Every structure is written in structure tokens, then in C-alpha cells.
């Protein structure tokens, strides 16, 4: 009886463990837990921890919650001006509605990648075809990425998927026309530079002409003012002389000092001999005449 009781307890324990193993499941931070009962989704668990389900009746599958990275194969695209280019994209996507994801794609990551690839390619093709080749080259970067991401999301929402970013990592030209495009772009940039230089030279010449004009006007005004001041100074000088020598005695003294100055300057030359006419004012001074 003891052996039978121990065996029964062991069987019960094994059965309980088996039931517990089919009743408990764990949810991690990077996954959704999808609970189905007879194939129908009855619950979605998105909080990490230990969860309970009905054993043998309910089953649990997991859907990734974190961002997925998918590298799309390079493809040819045609620009608005009928130029061929090669686009090499990668996509960052995630499941935002696990119920739709399971219902439409049965939770298949491969199926999701196929849909993401098609949506991204279509968005890339439509945007590239609406722009010229030069415009595409100039628009590389965040602007082009945002346009493609927005276009791709419009085709992917029905699958419970959201594209966080669709990026053209390489947008290149076919080898047969790459050199011609680069040469044309260099020529266009040189033309733009020449235009800017010509406009700058024209503006500089205008500034120089205006400056020369202003300088000429100011110089003429300064010369005019100088002439006026000079004339006023001479008038003042003449007036001062007239006031200083307005009597015969003052005039005679003035002539006397002027004669002495002239004599002094004559003797400064090194030759101490001077020949004067007897009627010269200087002779009169030397003889003591001509003071009056």
C-alpha cells in the first residue's frame, strides 16, 4: 500500500508539473505574447513577466516588439528626366499592431519583410520618378529619407507594421553614364560660379564709381572751401597791413625793414661783395639816408 501511495503521489506530481508547464509562459520586454484559443486571438500580452493560460486549450506565439532592420537588394529606378539610377535601401520597421500582424501575415517575419521591401521599393520608385536626376542628387539626406518613409507607410499600415525609417544608403549612377553626369554637374557649377563672379564684379564697379564720385565731390567742395578761406585770409592780411602802415612814417619803416631783410639775404650767399647803384635804397640806408 505504501508503494502504491508513493507511486500515485509521484504520478500526481508529474501531472501537476505537466499541467503547470502548459499553463505558465513568460513574456520578455522585446516581444508580444499572442494568446490563441482554437486558432482565434483572445489576448495580447505586452508586459514582461510570468503569465497564465488555459492548458491544452490556449496556445501562445511570440511577435517581436523591437525595431527590425531589413536590407533591401539594390534596384534600378528611373528619374523624371528618364535617367537611370541604382537605389540601395535599408528599412527599419516594427510591429505596432500584433493582432493585425498575426491575422494578415500569420506572424511571419519573412512575410513582413516581403511587404516592407515592396512598400519601400514602390515609394522609392514613385519619388525618384517625380524628380529630376540633378534634383535627386541635391536632395540626398534627411529630406529624401522622410519622403520615402512617408510613402512606404501609406502601403504598409494594413499589416500592423510601421516603417520607422526607409533610407537610401546608396543612390548611384550606372557606370555607362556616371562620367557624363559628373562632367555636366561640374560645368553647371562653373557656370553658376561665373555668374556670381560677374554679378560681384558689377556690384564692385558700381561701388567704386559711387565712391570715386563722392570723393570727387568732397574734394571739389574742400578745394572751394580752401579757396574761400585763402581769399578771406589774404583779405585779412591786406587789411592788417593797411591798418599797420597807414601813415608815411609806418610805411617808411616798413620799407626800411624790407630793405634790410633784402640786404641780409644777399650777404648769406657767401660772396660778401655786392654792387649797388648809388640811387639804390640800400645805398641810401648804408649812408644813413633814406630813413625819411
C-alpha positions as protocol buffer text, in pm:
chain_id: "A"
residue {
  index: 1
  type: UNK
  ca { x: 0 y: 0 z: 0 }
}
residue {
  index: 2
  type: UNK
  ca { x: 283 y: 242 z: 80 }
}
residue {
  index: 3
  type: UNK
  ca { x: 449 y: 173 z: -254 }
}
residue {
  index: 4
  type: UNK
  ca { x: 122 y: 225 z: -437 }
}
residue {
  index: 5
  type: UNK
  ca { x: 61 y: 550 z: -247 }
}
residue {
  index: 6
  type: UNK
  ca { x: 409 y: 678 z: -333 }
}
residue {
  index: 7
  type: UNK
  ca { x: 359 y: 589 z: -697 }
}
residue {
  index: 8
  type: UNK
  ca { x: 24 y: 766 z: -703 }
}
residue {
  index: 9
  type: UNK
  ca { x: 175 y: 1078 z: -545 }
}
residue {
  index: 10
  type: UNK
  ca { x: 455 y: 1071 z: -799 }
}
residue {
  index: 11
  type: UNK
  ca { x: 205 y: 1042 z: -1084 }
}
residue {
  index: 12
  type: UNK
  ca { x: 3 y: 1330 z: -942 }
}
residue {
  index: 13
  type: UNK
  ca { x: 315 y: 1543 z: -908 }
}
residue {
  index: 14
  type: UNK
  ca { x: 421 y: 1472 z: -1264 }
}
residue {
  index: 15
  type: UNK
  ca { x: 70 y: 1550 z: -1384 }
}
residue {
  index: 16
  type: UNK
  ca { x: 69 y: 1879 z: -1188 }
}
residue {
  index: 17
  type: UNK
  ca { x: 407 y: 1972 z: -1329 }
}
residue {
  index: 18
  type: UNK
  ca { x: 283 y: 1889 z: -1675 }
}
residue {
  index: 19
  type: UNK
  ca { x: -28 y: 2099 z: -1622 }
}
residue {
  index: 20
  type: UNK
  ca { x: 180 y: 2385 z: -1479 }
}
residue {
  index: 21
  type: UNK
  ca { x: 419 y: 2364 z: -1771 }
}
residue {
  index: 22
  type: UNK
  ca { x: 127 y: 2407 z: -2010 }
}
residue {
  index: 23
  type: UNK
  ca { x: -36 y: 2680 z: -1801 }
}
residue {
  index: 24
  type: UNK
  ca { x: 255 y: 2919 z: -1746 }
}
residue {
  index: 25
  type: UNK
  ca { x: 451 y: 3120 z: -2001 }
}
residue {
  index: 26
  type: UNK
  ca { x: 695 y: 3411 z: -1990 }
}
residue {
  index: 27
  type: UNK
  ca { x: 679 y: 3742 z: -2174 }
}
residue {
  index: 28
  type: UNK
  ca { x: 1002 y: 3935 z: -2235 }
}
residue {
  index: 29
  type: UNK
  ca { x: 1047 y: 4309 z: -2295 }
}
residue {
  index: 30
  type: UNK
  ca { x: 1120 y: 4269 z: -2666 }
}
residue {
  index: 31
  type: UNK
  ca { x: 819 y: 4054 z: -2759 }
}
residue {
  index: 32
  type: UNK
  ca { x: 442 y: 4049 z: -2769 }
}
residue {
  index: 33
  type: UNK
  ca { x: 274 y: 3728 z: -2649 }
}
residue {
  index: 34
  type: UNK
  ca { x: -25 y: 3635 z: -2867 }
}
residue {
  index: 35
  type: UNK
  ca { x: -270 y: 3402 z: -2691 }
}
residue {
  index: 36
  type: UNK
  ca { x: -496 y: 3198 z: -2922 }
}
residue {
  index: 37
  type: UNK
  ca { x: -780 y: 2968 z: -2837 }
}
residue {
  index: 38
  type: UNK
  ca { x: -885 y: 2726 z: -3109 }
}
residue {
  index: 39
  type: UNK
  ca { x: -699 y: 2947 z: -3357 }
}
residue {
  index: 40
  type: UNK
  ca { x: -870 y: 3270 z: -3253 }
}
residue {
  index: 41
  type: UNK
  ca { x: -674 y: 3550 z: -3084 }
}
residue {
  index: 42
  type: UNK
  ca { x: -816 y: 3601 z: -2737 }
}
residue {
  index: 43
  type: UNK
  ca { x: -542 y: 3807 z: -2569 }
}
residue {
  index: 44
  type: UNK
  ca { x: -224 y: 4007 z: -2633 }
}
residue {
  index: 45
  type: UNK
  ca { x: 33 y: 4040 z: -2355 }
}
residue {
  index: 46
  type: UNK
  ca { x: 293 y: 4316 z: -2390 }
}
residue {
  index: 47
  type: UNK
  ca { x: 415 y: 4344 z: -2029 }
}
residue {
  index: 48
  type: UNK
  ca { x: 719 y: 4143 z: -1927 }
}
residue {
  index: 49
  type: UNK
  ca { x: 666 y: 3874 z: -1666 }
}
residue {
  index: 50
  type: UNK
  ca { x: 515 y: 3533 z: -1592 }
}
residue {
  index: 51
  type: UNK
  ca { x: 164 y: 3478 z: -1736 }
}
residue {
  index: 52
  type: UNK
  ca { x: -102 y: 3208 z: -1711 }
}
residue {
  index: 53
  type: UNK
  ca { x: -310 y: 3044 z: -1986 }
}
residue {
  index: 54
  type: UNK
  ca { x: -562 y: 2765 z: -2005 }
}
residue {
  index: 55
  type: UNK
  ca { x: -361 y: 2445 z: -2061 }
}
residue {
  index: 56
  type: UNK
  ca { x: -421 y: 2238 z: -2375 }
}
residue {
  index: 57
  type: UNK
  ca { x: -684 y: 2489 z: -2491 }
}
residue {
  index: 58
  type: UNK
  ca { x: -484 y: 2804 z: -2539 }
}
residue {
  index: 59
  type: UNK
  ca { x: -152 y: 2836 z: -2719 }
}
residue {
  index: 60
  type: UNK
  ca { x: 99 y: 3122 z: -2718 }
}
residue {
  index: 61
  type: UNK
  ca { x: 309 y: 3259 z: -3004 }
}
residue {
  index: 62
  type: UNK
  ca { x: 552 y: 3549 z: -2989 }
}
residue {
  index: 63
  type: UNK
  ca { x: 583 y: 3855 z: -3210 }
}
residue {
  index: 64
  type: UNK
  ca { x: 889 y: 4086 z: -3196 }
}
residue {
  index: 65
  type: UNK
  ca { x: 823 y: 4423 z: -3037 }
}
residue {
  index: 66
  type: UNK
  ca { x: 1160 y: 4587 z: -3105 }
}
residue {
  index: 67
  type: UNK
  ca { x: 1275 y: 4759 z: -3427 }
}
residue {
  index: 68
  type: UNK
  ca { x: 1374 y: 4524 z: -3708 }
}
residue {
  index: 69
  type: UNK
  ca { x: 1637 y: 4603 z: -3970 }
}
residue {
  index: 70
  type: UNK
  ca { x: 1595 y: 4475 z: -4325 }
}
residue {
  index: 71
  type: UNK
  ca { x: 1842 y: 4535 z: -4607 }
}
residue {
  index: 72
  type: UNK
  ca { x: 1671 y: 4556 z: -4946 }
}
residue {
  index: 73
  type: UNK
  ca { x: 1851 y: 4443 z: -5261 }
}
residue {
  index: 74
  type: UNK
  ca { x: 1964 y: 4723 z: -5499 }
}
residue {
  index: 75
  type: UNK
  ca { x: 1717 y: 4807 z: -5775 }
}
residue {
  index: 76
  type: UNK
  ca { x: 1701 y: 5027 z: -6085 }
}
residue {
  index: 77
  type: UNK
  ca { x: 1481 y: 5337 z: -6078 }
}
residue {
  index: 78
  type: UNK
  ca { x: 1405 y: 5594 z: -6349 }
}
residue {
  index: 79
  type: UNK
  ca { x: 1403 y: 5969 z: -6286 }
}
residue {
  index: 80
  type: UNK
  ca { x: 1156 y: 6222 z: -6424 }
}
residue {
  index: 81
  type: UNK
  ca { x: 1401 y: 6314 z: -6699 }
}
residue {
  index: 82
  type: UNK
  ca { x: 1434 y: 5945 z: -6796 }
}
residue {
  index: 83
  type: UNK
  ca { x: 1773 y: 5889 z: -6636 }
}
residue {
  index: 84
  type: UNK
  ca { x: 1854 y: 5552 z: -6484 }
}
residue {
  index: 85
  type: UNK
  ca { x: 1981 y: 5530 z: -6125 }
}
residue {
  index: 86
  type: UNK
  ca { x: 2053 y: 5249 z: -5880 }
}
residue {
  index: 87
  type: UNK
  ca { x: 1889 y: 5268 z: -5535 }
}
residue {
  index: 88
  type: UNK
  ca { x: 2012 y: 5055 z: -5245 }
}
residue {
  index: 89
  type: UNK
  ca { x: 1777 y: 5086 z: -4944 }
}
residue {
  index: 90
  type: UNK
  ca { x: 1750 y: 4958 z: -4592 }
}
residue {
  index: 91
  type: UNK
  ca { x: 1439 y: 4973 z: -4375 }
}
residue {
  index: 92
  type: UNK
  ca { x: 1383 y: 4998 z: -4000 }
}
residue {
  index: 93
  type: UNK
  ca { x: 1037 y: 4866 z: -3914 }
}
residue {
  index: 94
  type: UNK
  ca { x: 841 y: 4731 z: -3618 }
}
residue {
  index: 95
  type: UNK
  ca { x: 513 y: 4564 z: -3532 }
}
residue {
  index: 96
  type: UNK
  ca { x: 270 y: 4819 z: -3384 }
}
residue {
  index: 97
  type: UNK
  ca { x: -48 y: 4612 z: -3401 }
}
residue {
  index: 98
  type: UNK
  ca { x: 25 y: 4246 z: -3322 }
}
residue {
  index: 99
  type: UNK
  ca { x: -337 y: 4144 z: -3381 }
}
residue {
  index: 100
  type: UNK
  ca { x: -335 y: 4271 z: -3741 }
}
residue {
  index: 101
  type: UNK
  ca { x: 14 y: 4134 z: -3789 }
}
residue {
  index: 102
  type: UNK
  ca { x: -93 y: 3783 z: -3692 }
}
residue {
  index: 103
  type: UNK
  ca { x: -426 y: 3799 z: -3877 }
}
residue {
  index: 104
  type: UNK
  ca { x: -278 y: 3920 z: -4207 }
}
residue {
  index: 105
  type: UNK
  ca { x: 70 y: 3769 z: -4208 }
}
residue {
  index: 106
  type: UNK
  ca { x: 24 y: 3490 z: -3952 }
}
residue {
  index: 107
  type: UNK
  ca { x: 307 y: 3646 z: -3751 }
}
residue {
  index: 108
  type: UNK
  ca { x: 564 y: 3570 z: -4022 }
}
residue {
  index: 109
  type: UNK
  ca { x: 879 y: 3785 z: -4013 }
}
residue {
  index: 110
  type: UNK
  ca { x: 965 y: 3674 z: -4366 }
}
residue {
  index: 111
  type: UNK
  ca { x: 621 y: 3777 z: -4486 }
}
residue {
  index: 112
  type: UNK
  ca { x: 661 y: 4114 z: -4315 }
}
residue {
  index: 113
  type: UNK
  ca { x: 999 y: 4166 z: -4480 }
}
residue {
  index: 114
  type: UNK
  ca { x: 845 y: 4097 z: -4819 }
}
residue {
  index: 115
  type: UNK
  ca { x: 573 y: 4357 z: -4759 }
}
residue {
  index: 116
  type: UNK
  ca { x: 826 y: 4609 z: -4627 }
}
residue {
  index: 117
  type: UNK
  ca { x: 1050 y: 4554 z: -4928 }
}
residue {
  index: 118
  type: UNK
  ca { x: 766 y: 4606 z: -5176 }
}
residue {
  index: 119
  type: UNK
  ca { x: 633 y: 4916 z: -4998 }
}
residue {
  index: 120
  type: UNK
  ca { x: 978 y: 5075 z: -4976 }
}
residue {
  index: 121
  type: UNK
  ca { x: 1063 y: 4999 z: -5337 }
}
residue {
  index: 122
  type: UNK
  ca { x: 732 y: 5143 z: -5461 }
}
residue {
  index: 123
  type: UNK
  ca { x: 780 y: 5459 z: -5254 }
}
residue {
  index: 124
  type: UNK
  ca { x: 1139 y: 5496 z: -5376 }
}
residue {
  index: 125
  type: UNK
  ca { x: 1036 y: 5442 z: -5739 }
}
residue {
  index: 126
  type: UNK
  ca { x: 746 y: 5690 z: -5720 }
}
residue {
  index: 127
  type: UNK
  ca { x: 953 y: 5964 z: -5554 }
}
residue {
  index: 128
  type: UNK
  ca { x: 1253 y: 5918 z: -5783 }
}
residue {
  index: 129
  type: UNK
  ca { x: 1028 y: 5924 z: -6090 }
}
residue {
  index: 130
  type: UNK
  ca { x: 882 y: 6259 z: -5978 }
}
residue {
  index: 131
  type: UNK
  ca { x: 1221 y: 6431 z: -5957 }
}
residue {
  index: 132
  type: UNK
  ca { x: 1500 y: 6514 z: -6200 }
}
residue {
  index: 133
  type: UNK
  ca { x: 1836 y: 6344 z: -6163 }
}
residue {
  index: 134
  type: UNK
  ca { x: 2005 y: 6666 z: -6052 }
}
residue {
  index: 135
  type: UNK
  ca { x: 1725 y: 6735 z: -5804 }
}
residue {
  index: 136
  type: UNK
  ca { x: 1761 y: 6387 z: -5655 }
}
residue {
  index: 137
  type: UNK
  ca { x: 2136 y: 6426 z: -5613 }
}
residue {
  index: 138
  type: UNK
  ca { x: 2087 y: 6762 z: -5440 }
}
residue {
  index: 139
  type: UNK
  ca { x: 1806 y: 6625 z: -5218 }
}
residue {
  index: 140
  type: UNK
  ca { x: 2008 y: 6339 z: -5073 }
}
residue {
  index: 141
  type: UNK
  ca { x: 1982 y: 6302 z: -4698 }
}
residue {
  index: 142
  type: UNK
  ca { x: 1705 y: 6351 z: -4444 }
}
residue {
  index: 143
  type: UNK
  ca { x: 1465 y: 6515 z: -4689 }
}
residue {
  index: 144
  type: UNK
  ca { x: 1466 y: 6220 z: -4930 }
}
residue {
  index: 145
  type: UNK
  ca { x: 1451 y: 5972 z: -4640 }
}
residue {
  index: 146
  type: UNK
  ca { x: 1140 y: 6139 z: -4493 }
}
residue {
  index: 147
  type: UNK
  ca { x: 966 y: 6139 z: -4832 }
}
residue {
  index: 148
  type: UNK
  ca { x: 1030 y: 5767 z: -4890 }
}
residue {
  index: 149
  type: UNK
  ca { x: 937 y: 5673 z: -4532 }
}
residue {
  index: 150
  type: UNK
  ca { x: 605 y: 5858 z: -4556 }
}
residue {
  index: 151
  type: UNK
  ca { x: 525 y: 5699 z: -4892 }
}
residue {
  index: 152
  type: UNK
  ca { x: 613 y: 5347 z: -4773 }
}
residue {
  index: 153
  type: UNK
  ca { x: 398 y: 5376 z: -4459 }
}
residue {
  index: 154
  type: UNK
  ca { x: 91 y: 5454 z: -4667 }
}
residue {
  index: 155
  type: UNK
  ca { x: 107 y: 5100 z: -4812 }
}
residue {
  index: 156
  type: UNK
  ca { x: 202 y: 4901 z: -4501 }
}
residue {
  index: 157
  type: UNK
  ca { x: -43 y: 5003 z: -4229 }
}
residue {
  index: 158
  type: UNK
  ca { x: -294 y: 4725 z: -4304 }
}
residue {
  index: 159
  type: UNK
  ca { x: -44 y: 4464 z: -4186 }
}
residue {
  index: 160
  type: UNK
  ca { x: 3 y: 4605 z: -3836 }
}
residue {
  index: 161
  type: UNK
  ca { x: 351 y: 4726 z: -3932 }
}
residue {
  index: 162
  type: UNK
  ca { x: 505 y: 5072 z: -3912 }
}
residue {
  index: 163
  type: UNK
  ca { x: 819 y: 5176 z: -4100 }
}
residue {
  index: 164
  type: UNK
  ca { x: 1030 y: 5395 z: -3874 }
}
residue {
  index: 165
  type: UNK
  ca { x: 1276 y: 5489 z: -4145 }
}
residue {
  index: 166
  type: UNK
  ca { x: 1335 y: 5391 z: -4508 }
}
residue {
  index: 167
  type: UNK
  ca { x: 1681 y: 5507 z: -4606 }
}
residue {
  index: 168
  type: UNK
  ca { x: 1861 y: 5510 z: -4940 }
}
residue {
  index: 169
  type: UNK
  ca { x: 2208 y: 5415 z: -4824 }
}
residue {
  index: 170
  type: UNK
  ca { x: 2346 y: 5430 z: -5180 }
}
residue {
  index: 171
  type: UNK
  ca { x: 2199 y: 5620 z: -5474 }
}
residue {
  index: 172
  type: UNK
  ca { x: 2437 y: 5576 z: -5762 }
}
residue {
  index: 173
  type: UNK
  ca { x: 2456 y: 5615 z: -6137 }
}
residue {
  index: 174
  type: UNK
  ca { x: 2511 y: 5332 z: -6382 }
}
residue {
  index: 175
  type: UNK
  ca { x: 2875 y: 5312 z: -6487 }
}
residue {
  index: 176
  type: UNK
  ca { x: 2798 y: 5394 z: -6851 }
}
residue {
  index: 177
  type: UNK
  ca { x: 2666 y: 5746 z: -6783 }
}
residue {
  index: 178
  type: UNK
  ca { x: 2827 y: 5833 z: -6448 }
}
residue {
  index: 179
  type: UNK
  ca { x: 3116 y: 6026 z: -6603 }
}
residue {
  index: 180
  type: UNK
  ca { x: 2888 y: 6229 z: -6832 }
}
residue {
  index: 181
  type: UNK
  ca { x: 2664 y: 6329 z: -6543 }
}
residue {
  index: 182
  type: UNK
  ca { x: 2958 y: 6437 z: -6330 }
}
residue {
  index: 183
  type: UNK
  ca { x: 3100 y: 6644 z: -6617 }
}
residue {
  index: 184
  type: UNK
  ca { x: 2765 y: 6815 z: -6669 }
}
residue {
  index: 185
  type: UNK
  ca { x: 2729 y: 6891 z: -6300 }
}
residue {
  index: 186
  type: UNK
  ca { x: 3082 y: 7038 z: -6289 }
}
residue {
  index: 187
  type: UNK
  ca { x: 3004 y: 7254 z: -6593 }
}
residue {
  index: 188
  type: UNK
  ca { x: 2679 y: 7378 z: -6437 }
}
residue {
  index: 189
  type: UNK
  ca { x: 2855 y: 7464 z: -6110 }
}
residue {
  index: 190
  type: UNK
  ca { x: 3124 y: 7652 z: -6303 }
}
residue {
  index: 191
  type: UNK
  ca { x: 2856 y: 7849 z: -6490 }
}
residue {
  index: 192
  type: UNK
  ca { x: 2686 y: 7937 z: -6160 }
}
residue {
  index: 193
  type: UNK
  ca { x: 3021 y: 8043 z: -6013 }
}
residue {
  index: 194
  type: UNK
  ca { x: 3097 y: 8258 z: -6320 }
}
residue {
  index: 195
  type: UNK
  ca { x: 2755 y: 8422 z: -6290 }
}
residue {
  index: 196
  type: UNK
  ca { x: 2810 y: 8503 z: -5923 }
}
residue {
  index: 197
  type: UNK
  ca { x: 3157 y: 8640 z: -6001 }
}
residue {
  index: 198
  type: UNK
  ca { x: 3023 y: 8862 z: -6282 }
}
residue {
  index: 199
  type: UNK
  ca { x: 2749 y: 8994 z: -6054 }
}
residue {
  index: 200
  type: UNK
  ca { x: 3007 y: 9057 z: -5782 }
}
residue {
  index: 201
  type: UNK
  ca { x: 3238 y: 9241 z: -6023 }
}
residue {
  index: 202
  type: UNK
  ca { x: 2947 y: 9454 z: -6144 }
}
residue {
  index: 203
  type: UNK
  ca { x: 2846 y: 9544 z: -5789 }
}
residue {
  index: 204
  type: UNK
  ca { x: 3209 y: 9619 z: -5701 }
}
residue {
  index: 205
  type: UNK
  ca { x: 3244 y: 9852 z: -6001 }
}
residue {
  index: 206
  type: UNK
  ca { x: 2925 y: 10034 z: -5904 }
}
residue {
  index: 207
  type: UNK
  ca { x: 3057 y: 10078 z: -5553 }
}
residue {
  index: 208
  type: UNK
  ca { x: 3392 y: 10206 z: -5686 }
}
residue {
  index: 209
  type: UNK
  ca { x: 3216 y: 10451 z: -5922 }
}
residue {
  index: 210
  type: UNK
  ca { x: 2994 y: 10582 z: -5644 }
}
residue {
  index: 211
  type: UNK
  ca { x: 3295 y: 10612 z: -5412 }
}
residue {
  index: 212
  type: UNK
  ca { x: 3500 y: 10797 z: -5676 }
}
residue {
  index: 213
  type: UNK
  ca { x: 3207 y: 11030 z: -5736 }
}
residue {
  index: 214
  type: UNK
  ca { x: 3171 y: 11103 z: -5365 }
}
residue {
  index: 215
  type: UNK
  ca { x: 3547 y: 11160 z: -5333 }
}
residue {
  index: 216
  type: UNK
  ca { x: 3548 y: 11399 z: -5631 }
}
residue {
  index: 217
  type: UNK
  ca { x: 3252 y: 11594 z: -5489 }
}
residue {
  index: 218
  type: UNK
  ca { x: 3408 y: 11618 z: -5144 }
}
residue {
  index: 219
  type: UNK
  ca { x: 3745 y: 11714 z: -5293 }
}
residue {
  index: 220
  type: UNK
  ca { x: 3584 y: 11987 z: -5505 }
}
residue {
  index: 221
  type: UNK
  ca { x: 3396 y: 12116 z: -5203 }
}
residue {
  index: 222
  type: UNK
  ca { x: 3717 y: 12110 z: -4999 }
}
residue {
  index: 223
  type: UNK
  ca { x: 3908 y: 12300 z: -5269 }
}
residue {
  index: 224
  type: UNK
  ca { x: 3629 y: 12554 z: -5293 }
}
residue {
  index: 225
  type: UNK
  ca { x: 3630 y: 12599 z: -4918 }
}
residue {
  index: 226
  type: UNK
  ca { x: 4010 y: 12630 z: -4922 }
}
residue {
  index: 227
  type: UNK
  ca { x: 3994 y: 12900 z: -5190 }
}
residue {
  index: 228
  type: UNK
  ca { x: 3734 y: 13087 z: -4988 }
}
residue {
  index: 229
  type: UNK
  ca { x: 3946 y: 13063 z: -4674 }
}
residue {
  index: 230
  type: UNK
  ca { x: 4259 y: 13164 z: -4865 }
}
residue {
  index: 231
  type: UNK
  ca { x: 4083 y: 13467 z: -5012 }
}
residue {
  index: 232
  type: UNK
  ca { x: 3949 y: 13561 z: -4672 }
}
residue {
  index: 233
  type: UNK
  ca { x: 4299 y: 13517 z: -4526 }
}
residue {
  index: 234
  type: UNK
  ca { x: 4458 y: 13735 z: -4791 }
}
residue {
  index: 235
  type: UNK
  ca { x: 4191 y: 13997 z: -4743 }
}
residue {
  index: 236
  type: UNK
  ca { x: 4250 y: 13987 z: -4372 }
}
residue {
  index: 237
  type: UNK
  ca { x: 4626 y: 14008 z: -4434 }
}
residue {
  index: 238
  type: UNK
  ca { x: 4588 y: 14308 z: -4661 }
}
residue {
  index: 239
  type: UNK
  ca { x: 4359 y: 14471 z: -4410 }
}
residue {
  index: 240
  type: UNK
  ca { x: 4614 y: 14410 z: -4134 }
}
residue {
  index: 241
  type: UNK
  ca { x: 4892 y: 14561 z: -4349 }
}
residue {
  index: 242
  type: UNK
  ca { x: 4676 y: 14857 z: -4434 }
}
residue {
  index: 243
  type: UNK
  ca { x: 4598 y: 14913 z: -4067 }
}
residue {
  index: 244
  type: UNK
  ca { x: 4967 y: 14870 z: -3970 }
}
residue {
  index: 245
  type: UNK
  ca { x: 5116 y: 15102 z: -4237 }
}
residue {
  index: 246
  type: UNK
  ca { x: 4850 y: 15360 z: -4300 }
}
residue {
  index: 247
  type: UNK
  ca { x: 5084 y: 15659 z: -4217 }
}
residue {
  index: 248
  type: UNK
  ca { x: 5401 y: 15781 z: -4402 }
}
residue {
  index: 249
  type: UNK
  ca { x: 5621 y: 15707 z: -4103 }
}
residue {
  index: 250
  type: UNK
  ca { x: 5490 y: 15348 z: -4074 }
}
residue {
  index: 251
  type: UNK
  ca { x: 5530 y: 15299 z: -4446 }
}
residue {
  index: 252
  type: UNK
  ca { x: 5889 y: 15431 z: -4442 }
}
residue {
  index: 253
  type: UNK
  ca { x: 5973 y: 15198 z: -4152 }
}
residue {
  index: 254
  type: UNK
  ca { x: 5822 y: 14906 z: -4337 }
}
residue {
  index: 255
  type: UNK
  ca { x: 6029 y: 14982 z: -4649 }
}
residue {
  index: 256
  type: UNK
  ca { x: 6339 y: 15020 z: -4430 }
}
residue {
  index: 257
  type: UNK
  ca { x: 6293 y: 14676 z: -4268 }
}
residue {
  index: 258
  type: UNK
  ca { x: 6222 y: 14518 z: -4604 }
}
residue {
  index: 259
  type: UNK
  ca { x: 6542 y: 14664 z: -4746 }
}
residue {
  index: 260
  type: UNK
  ca { x: 6743 y: 14534 z: -4450 }
}
residue {
  index: 261
  type: UNK
  ca { x: 6596 y: 14189 z: -4499 }
}
residue {
  index: 262
  type: UNK
  ca { x: 6691 y: 14200 z: -4868 }
}
residue {
  index: 263
  type: UNK
  ca { x: 7045 y: 14308 z: -4783 }
}
residue {
  index: 264
  type: UNK
  ca { x: 7080 y: 14032 z: -4524 }
}
residue {
  index: 265
  type: UNK
  ca { x: 6964 y: 13769 z: -4771 }
}
residue {
  index: 266
  type: UNK
  ca { x: 7214 y: 13896 z: -5030 }
}
residue {
  index: 267
  type: UNK
  ca { x: 7506 y: 13857 z: -4789 }
}
residue {
  index: 268
  type: UNK
  ca { x: 7410 y: 13498 z: -4698 }
}
residue {
  index: 269
  type: UNK
  ca { x: 7526 y: 13361 z: -5033 }
}
residue {
  index: 270
  type: UNK
  ca { x: 7894 y: 13352 z: -4930 }
}
residue {
  index: 271
  type: UNK
  ca { x: 8001 y: 13629 z: -5162 }
}
residue {
  index: 272
  type: UNK
  ca { x: 8043 y: 13935 z: -4935 }
}
residue {
  index: 273
  type: UNK
  ca { x: 8076 y: 14178 z: -5224 }
}
residue {
  index: 274
  type: UNK
  ca { x: 7767 y: 14350 z: -5359 }
}
residue {
  index: 275
  type: UNK
  ca { x: 7746 y: 14614 z: -5631 }
}
residue {
  index: 276
  type: UNK
  ca { x: 7469 y: 14867 z: -5592 }
}
residue {
  index: 277
  type: UNK
  ca { x: 7358 y: 15171 z: -5784 }
}
residue {
  index: 278
  type: UNK
  ca { x: 7411 y: 15498 z: -5599 }
}
residue {
  index: 279
  type: UNK
  ca { x: 7039 y: 15563 z: -5619 }
}
residue {
  index: 280
  type: UNK
  ca { x: 6956 y: 15223 z: -5470 }
}
residue {
  index: 281
  type: UNK
  ca { x: 6755 y: 15238 z: -5146 }
}
residue {
  index: 282
  type: UNK
  ca { x: 7011 y: 15009 z: -4988 }
}
residue {
  index: 283
  type: UNK
  ca { x: 7292 y: 15254 z: -5064 }
}
residue {
  index: 284
  type: UNK
  ca { x: 7085 y: 15529 z: -4911 }
}
residue {
  index: 285
  type: UNK
  ca { x: 7042 y: 15318 z: -4598 }
}
residue {
  index: 286
  type: UNK
  ca { x: 7413 y: 15242 z: -4572 }
}
residue {
  index: 287
  type: UNK
  ca { x: 7497 y: 15610 z: -4598 }
}
residue {
  index: 288
  type: UNK
  ca { x: 7238 y: 15692 z: -4340 }
}
residue {
  index: 289
  type: UNK
  ca { x: 6997 y: 15835 z: -4589 }
}
residue {
  index: 290
  type: UNK
  ca { x: 6656 y: 15712 z: -4689 }
}
residue {
  index: 291
  type: UNK
  ca { x: 6522 y: 15668 z: -4341 }
}
residue {
  index: 292
  type: UNK
  ca { x: 6285 y: 15950 z: -4400 }
}
